[in-house]
């Protein structure tokens, strides 16, 4: 996935912060990319925390917040 993809999702979140359809792929896709190449996991964690604040009644993001944890291995 390209940086344009993530930029578009983030712009969409700025325009429609309460739309879970924008938050979910951002969190999941950042996490998947981090499993392949390091460096995006912290961004996924922050995105999950932001989604929890914006969508407090959606338990999906509460769960994702706790499942998206820092990477503790190098390879």
N, CA, C and O atoms as CSV, one atom per row, in Angstrom:
chain,resi,resn,atom,element,x,y,z
A,1,UNK,N,N,0.837,-1.183,0.000
A,1,UNK,CA,C,0.000,0.000,0.000
A,1,UNK,C,C,0.877,1.240,0.000
A,1,UNK,O,O,1.905,1.308,0.674
A,2,UNK,N,N,0.452,2.176,-0.748
A,2,UNK,CA,C,1.268,3.372,-0.908
A,2,UNK,C,C,0.953,4.408,0.161
A,2,UNK,O,O,-0.054,4.324,0.865
A,3,UNK,N,N,1.840,5.377,0.257
A,3,UNK,CA,C,1.613,6.480,1.183
A,3,UNK,C,C,0.370,7.276,0.800
A,3,UNK,O,O,-0.301,7.836,1.667
A,4,UNK,N,N,0.060,7.329,-0.502
A,4,UNK,CA,C,-1.142,8.046,-0.949
A,4,UNK,C,C,-2.399,7.431,-0.333
A,4,UNK,O,O,-3.334,8.145,0.030
A,5,UNK,N,N,-2.411,6.123,-0.219
A,5,UNK,CA,C,-3.538,5.409,0.381
A,5,UNK,C,C,-3.760,5.889,1.811
A,5,UNK,O,O,-4.884,6.210,2.197
A,6,UNK,N,N,-2.682,5.936,2.595
A,6,UNK,CA,C,-2.794,6.348,3.995
A,6,UNK,C,C,-3.127,7.837,4.117
A,6,UNK,O,O,-3.880,8.241,5.003
A,7,UNK,N,N,-2.570,8.634,3.236
A,7,UNK,CA,C,-2.883,10.072,3.234
A,7,UNK,C,C,-4.369,10.280,2.956
A,7,UNK,O,O,-5.020,11.100,3.603
A,8,UNK,N,N,-4.896,9.537,1.997
A,8,UNK,CA,C,-6.317,9.653,1.661
A,8,UNK,C,C,-7.194,9.247,2.838
A,8,UNK,O,O,-8.180,9.920,3.139
A,9,UNK,N,N,-6.841,8.147,3.506
A,9,UNK,CA,C,-7.605,7.726,4.687
A,9,UNK,C,C,-7.568,8.787,5.783
A,9,UNK,O,O,-8.589,9.086,6.401
A,10,UNK,N,N,-6.398,9.348,6.016
A,10,UNK,CA,C,-6.263,10.371,7.059
A,10,UNK,C,C,-7.050,11.629,6.706
A,10,UNK,O,O,-7.643,12.257,7.584
A,11,UNK,N,N,-7.061,11.998,5.434
A,11,UNK,CA,C,-7.849,13.149,5.011
A,11,UNK,C,C,-9.342,12.868,5.189
A,11,UNK,O,O,-10.108,13.738,5.603
A,12,UNK,N,N,-9.732,11.647,4.872
A,12,UNK,CA,C,-11.123,11.258,5.069
A,12,UNK,C,C,-11.527,11.323,6.531
A,12,UNK,O,O,-12.640,11.743,6.849
A,13,UNK,N,N,-10.635,10.912,7.422
A,13,UNK,CA,C,-10.907,10.964,8.858
A,13,UNK,C,C,-11.044,12.407,9.323
A,13,UNK,O,O,-11.878,12.712,10.176
A,14,UNK,N,N,-10.229,13.291,8.766
A,14,UNK,CA,C,-10.352,14.707,9.126
A,14,UNK,C,C,-11.705,15.266,8.700
A,14,UNK,O,O,-12.286,16.099,9.396
A,15,UNK,N,N,-12.205,14.806,7.557
A,15,UNK,CA,C,-13.484,15.305,7.050
A,15,UNK,C,C,-14.679,14.607,7.712
A,15,UNK,O,O,-15.721,15.226,7.927
A,16,UNK,N,N,-14.526,13.332,8.029
A,16,UNK,CA,C,-15.601,12.540,8.622
A,16,UNK,C,C,-15.053,11.740,9.808
A,16,UNK,O,O,-14.937,10.518,9.712
A,17,UNK,N,N,-14.712,12.400,10.928
A,17,UNK,CA,C,-14.050,11.717,12.032
A,17,UNK,C,C,-14.876,10.623,12.707
A,17,UNK,O,O,-14.314,9.777,13.402
A,18,UNK,N,N,-16.172,10.619,12.523
A,18,UNK,CA,C,-16.988,9.604,13.190
A,18,UNK,C,C,-17.360,8.433,12.272
A,18,UNK,O,O,-18.236,7.639,12.612
A,19,UNK,N,N,-16.704,8.321,11.117
A,19,UNK,CA,C,-16.981,7.220,10.196
A,19,UNK,C,C,-16.003,6.075,10.461
A,19,UNK,O,O,-14.825,6.174,10.117
A,20,UNK,N,N,-16.485,4.991,11.069
A,20,UNK,CA,C,-15.584,3.880,11.401
A,20,UNK,C,C,-14.987,3.204,10.175
A,20,UNK,O,O,-13.946,2.555,10.277
A,21,UNK,N,N,-15.627,3.343,9.017
A,21,UNK,CA,C,-15.104,2.722,7.789
A,21,UNK,C,C,-13.764,3.307,7.374
A,21,UNK,O,O,-13.042,2.696,6.587
A,22,UNK,N,N,-13.426,4.465,7.883
A,22,UNK,CA,C,-12.132,5.070,7.571
A,22,UNK,C,C,-11.075,4.683,8.592
A,22,UNK,O,O,-9.914,4.476,8.239
A,23,UNK,N,N,-11.468,4.585,9.850
A,23,UNK,CA,C,-10.517,4.261,10.916
A,23,UNK,C,C,-10.033,2.808,10.829
A,23,UNK,O,O,-8.843,2.527,10.967
A,24,UNK,N,N,-10.977,1.898,10.597
A,24,UNK,CA,C,-10.646,0.477,10.631
A,24,UNK,C,C,-9.529,0.098,9.658
A,24,UNK,O,O,-8.545,-0.510,10.079
A,25,UNK,N,N,-9.648,0.438,8.369
A,25,UNK,CA,C,-8.563,0.044,7.454
A,25,UNK,C,C,-7.234,0.733,7.778
A,25,UNK,O,O,-6.169,0.160,7.551
A,26,UNK,N,N,-7.292,1.940,8.299
A,26,UNK,CA,C,-6.049,2.627,8.647
A,26,UNK,C,C,-5.295,1.843,9.710
A,26,UNK,O,O,-4.095,1.605,9.577
A,27,UNK,N,N,-5.989,1.445,10.754
A,27,UNK,CA,C,-5.358,0.717,11.858
A,27,UNK,C,C,-4.865,-0.651,11.385
A,27,UNK,O,O,-3.706,-1.007,11.602
A,28,UNK,N,N,-5.735,-1.404,10.746
A,28,UNK,CA,C,-5.398,-2.764,10.327
A,28,UNK,C,C,-4.280,-2.766,9.293
A,28,UNK,O,O,-3.335,-3.547,9.410
A,29,UNK,N,N,-4.371,-1.915,8.295
A,29,UNK,CA,C,-3.362,-1.908,7.232
A,29,UNK,C,C,-2.005,-1.438,7.740
A,29,UNK,O,O,-0.974,-1.949,7.303
A,30,UNK,N,N,-1.989,-0.477,8.655
A,30,UNK,CA,C,-0.699,-0.062,9.242
A,30,UNK,C,C,-0.078,-1.213,10.014
A,30,UNK,O,O,1.137,-1.407,9.969
A,31,UNK,N,N,-0.890,-1.970,10.712
A,31,UNK,CA,C,-0.384,-3.104,11.502
A,31,UNK,C,C,0.144,-4.190,10.584
A,31,UNK,O,O,1.199,-4.764,10.856
A,32,UNK,N,N,-0.565,-4.485,9.501
A,32,UNK,CA,C,-0.121,-5.513,8.556
A,32,UNK,C,C,1.205,-5.111,7.924
A,32,UNK,O,O,2.107,-5.938,7.786
A,33,UNK,N,N,1.324,-3.853,7.543
A,33,UNK,CA,C,2.570,-3.372,6.956
A,33,UNK,C,C,3.709,-3.480,7.966
A,33,UNK,O,O,4.831,-3.830,7.601
A,34,UNK,N,N,3.427,-3.180,9.234
A,34,UNK,CA,C,4.482,-3.248,10.235
A,34,UNK,C,C,4.999,-4.675,10.407
A,34,UNK,O,O,6.167,-4.869,10.744
A,35,UNK,N,N,4.151,-5.667,10.184
A,35,UNK,CA,C,4.611,-7.047,10.283
A,35,UNK,C,C,5.583,-7.383,9.161
A,35,UNK,O,O,6.420,-8.275,9.308
A,36,UNK,N,N,5.477,-6.677,8.049
A,36,UNK,CA,C,6.376,-6.903,6.905
A,36,UNK,C,C,7.608,-6.016,6.952
A,36,UNK,O,O,8.727,-6.478,6.730
A,37,UNK,N,N,7.395,-4.742,7.242
A,37,UNK,CA,C,8.497,-3.794,7.349
A,37,UNK,C,C,8.272,-2.944,8.587
A,37,UNK,O,O,7.157,-2.491,8.847
A,38,UNK,N,N,9.293,-2.739,9.315
A,38,UNK,CA,C,9.176,-2.020,10.581
A,38,UNK,C,C,8.921,-0.539,10.376
A,38,UNK,O,O,9.272,0.028,9.341
A,39,UNK,N,N,8.302,0.084,11.380
A,39,UNK,CA,C,8.210,1.528,11.377
A,39,UNK,C,C,6.816,2.107,11.390
A,39,UNK,O,O,6.677,3.307,11.624
A,40,UNK,N,N,5.769,1.329,11.152
A,40,UNK,CA,C,4.424,1.883,11.092
A,40,UNK,C,C,3.582,1.480,12.298
A,40,UNK,O,O,2.447,1.936,12.435
A,41,UNK,N,N,4.116,0.640,13.168
A,41,UNK,CA,C,3.334,0.141,14.293
A,41,UNK,C,C,2.902,1.249,15.245
A,41,UNK,O,O,1.756,1.256,15.693
A,42,UNK,N,N,3.778,2.169,15.559
A,42,UNK,CA,C,3.424,3.255,16.476
A,42,UNK,C,C,2.305,4.109,15.881
A,42,UNK,O,O,1.438,4.599,16.603
A,43,UNK,N,N,2.332,4.279,14.584
A,43,UNK,CA,C,1.269,5.025,13.910
A,43,UNK,C,C,-0.074,4.284,14.033
A,43,UNK,O,O,-1.118,4.912,14.211
A,44,UNK,N,N,-0.038,2.958,13.938
A,44,UNK,CA,C,-1.256,2.157,14.102
A,44,UNK,C,C,-1.802,2.279,15.522
A,44,UNK,O,O,-3.014,2.364,15.720
A,45,UNK,N,N,-0.913,2.288,16.501
A,45,UNK,CA,C,-1.318,2.427,17.909
A,45,UNK,C,C,-1.992,3.785,18.121
A,45,UNK,O,O,-3.049,3.864,18.747
A,46,UNK,N,N,-1.397,4.821,17.616
A,46,UNK,CA,C,-1.965,6.170,17.755
A,46,UNK,C,C,-3.318,6.255,17.039
A,46,UNK,O,O,-4.255,6.870,17.546
A,47,UNK,N,N,-3.413,5.639,15.870
A,47,UNK,CA,C,-4.681,5.647,15.131
A,47,UNK,C,C,-5.768,4.916,15.903
A,47,UNK,O,O,-6.916,5.359,15.923
A,48,UNK,N,N,-5.423,3.812,16.533
A,48,UNK,CA,C,-6.397,3.064,17.337
A,48,UNK,C,C,-6.855,3.898,18.534
A,48,UNK,O,O,-8.043,3.918,18.856
A,49,UNK,N,N,-5.931,4.577,19.185
A,49,UNK,CA,C,-6.295,5.424,20.323
A,49,UNK,C,C,-7.194,6.580,19.878
A,49,UNK,O,O,-8.159,6.912,20.566
A,50,UNK,N,N,-6.885,7.188,18.745
A,50,UNK,CA,C,-7.721,8.273,18.215
A,50,UNK,C,C,-9.122,7.778,17.881
A,50,UNK,O,O,-10.111,8.448,18.180
A,51,UNK,N,N,-9.206,6.609,17.265
A,51,UNK,CA,C,-10.508,6.044,16.916
A,51,UNK,C,C,-11.328,5.774,18.175
A,51,UNK,O,O,-12.541,5.985,18.181
A,52,UNK,N,N,-10.680,5.310,19.234
A,52,UNK,CA,C,-11.384,5.069,20.501
A,52,UNK,C,C,-11.981,6.358,21.057
A,52,UNK,O,O,-13.092,6.358,21.587
A,53,UNK,N,N,-11.259,7.426,20.939
A,53,UNK,CA,C,-11.757,8.704,21.447
A,53,UNK,C,C,-12.900,9.230,20.584
A,53,UNK,O,O,-13.889,9.742,21.107
A,54,UNK,N,N,-12.768,9.106,19.282
A,54,UNK,CA,C,-13.783,9.636,18.375
A,54,UNK,C,C,-15.032,8.754,18.300
A,54,UNK,O,O,-16.137,9.244,18.065
A,55,UNK,N,N,-14.843,7.459,18.500
A,55,UNK,CA,C,-15.936,6.496,18.379
A,55,UNK,C,C,-16.048,5.690,19.671
A,55,UNK,O,O,-15.929,4.465,19.660
A,56,UNK,N,N,-16.275,6.375,20.760
A,56,UNK,CA,C,-16.251,5.754,22.092
A,56,UNK,C,C,-17.273,4.628,22.258
A,56,UNK,O,O,-17.055,3.729,23.069
A,57,UNK,N,N,-18.356,4.653,21.529
A,57,UNK,CA,C,-19.388,3.630,21.662
A,57,UNK,C,C,-19.149,2.406,20.783
A,57,UNK,O,O,-19.892,1.429,20.872
A,58,UNK,N,N,-18.138,2.447,19.949
A,58,UNK,CA,C,-17.848,1.333,19.048
A,58,UNK,C,C,-16.779,0.435,19.687
A,58,UNK,O,O,-15.603,0.795,19.744
A,59,UNK,N,N,-17.205,-0.726,20.162
A,59,UNK,CA,C,-16.293,-1.611,20.882
A,59,UNK,C,C,-15.229,-2.234,19.991
A,59,UNK,O,O,-14.227,-2.744,20.492
A,60,UNK,N,N,-15.431,-2.201,18.688
A,60,UNK,CA,C,-14.419,-2.707,17.767
A,60,UNK,C,C,-13.093,-1.991,17.992
A,60,UNK,O,O,-12.031,-2.614,18.004
A,61,UNK,N,N,-13.168,-0.691,18.166
A,61,UNK,CA,C,-11.940,0.084,18.323
A,61,UNK,C,C,-11.355,-0.050,19.724
A,61,UNK,O,O,-10.148,0.107,19.913
A,62,UNK,N,N,-12.191,-0.334,20.690
A,62,UNK,CA,C,-11.678,-0.612,22.033
A,62,UNK,C,C,-10.832,-1.887,21.990
A,62,UNK,O,O,-9.758,-1.952,22.589
A,63,UNK,N,N,-11.329,-2.890,21.278
A,63,UNK,CA,C,-10.590,-4.147,21.147
A,63,UNK,C,C,-9.307,-3.935,20.343
A,63,UNK,O,O,-8.237,-4.398,20.740
A,64,UNK,N,N,-9.418,-3.237,19.217
A,64,UNK,CA,C,-8.222,-2.985,18.395
A,64,UNK,C,C,-7.158,-2.217,19.164
A,64,UNK,O,O,-5.962,-2.443,18.981
A,65,UNK,N,N,-7.598,-1.316,20.017
A,65,UNK,CA,C,-6.638,-0.534,20.808
A,65,UNK,C,C,-5.757,-1.458,21.638
A,65,UNK,O,O,-4.552,-1.238,21.753
A,66,UNK,N,N,-6.358,-2.488,22.214
A,66,UNK,CA,C,-5.595,-3.391,23.068
A,66,UNK,C,C,-4.899,-4.501,22.305
A,66,UNK,O,O,-3.983,-5.133,22.832
A,67,UNK,N,N,-5.316,-4.749,21.074
A,67,UNK,CA,C,-4.641,-5.755,20.259
A,67,UNK,C,C,-3.481,-5.177,19.462
A,67,UNK,O,O,-2.616,-5.921,18.999
A,68,UNK,N,N,-3.452,-3.877,19.300
A,68,UNK,CA,C,-2.373,-3.216,18.567
A,68,UNK,C,C,-1.322,-2.804,19.581
A,68,UNK,O,O,-1.436,-1.780,20.254
A,69,UNK,N,N,-0.302,-3.630,19.667
A,69,UNK,CA,C,0.733,-3.438,20.688
A,69,UNK,C,C,2.080,-3.169,20.022
A,69,UNK,O,O,2.275,-3.507,18.855
A,70,UNK,N,N,2.996,-2.571,20.750
A,70,UNK,CA,C,4.324,-2.294,20.183
A,70,UNK,C,C,5.047,-3.581,19.795
A,70,UNK,O,O,4.902,-4.611,20.454
A,71,UNK,N,N,5.812,-3.508,18.736
A,71,UNK,CA,C,6.630,-4.624,18.302
A,71,UNK,C,C,7.826,-4.737,19.229
A,71,UNK,O,O,8.493,-3.746,19.528
A,72,UNK,N,N,8.091,-5.962,19.683
A,72,UNK,CA,C,9.205,-6.139,20.622
A,72,UNK,C,C,10.307,-7.034,20.059
A,72,UNK,O,O,11.200,-7.459,20.792
A,73,UNK,N,N,10.245,-7.313,18.785
A,73,UNK,CA,C,11.258,-8.156,18.162
A,73,UNK,C,C,11.884,-7.437,16.978
A,73,UNK,O,O,11.298,-6.517,16.408
A,74,UNK,N,N,13.091,-7.875,16.618
A,74,UNK,CA,C,13.799,-7.238,15.508
A,74,UNK,C,C,13.631,-8.005,14.197
A,74,UNK,O,O,13.650,-7.397,13.127
A,75,UNK,N,N,13.469,-9.301,14.259
A,75,UNK,CA,C,13.278,-10.077,13.030
A,75,UNK,C,C,12.471,-11.313,13.302
A,75,UNK,O,O,12.208,-12.093,12.387
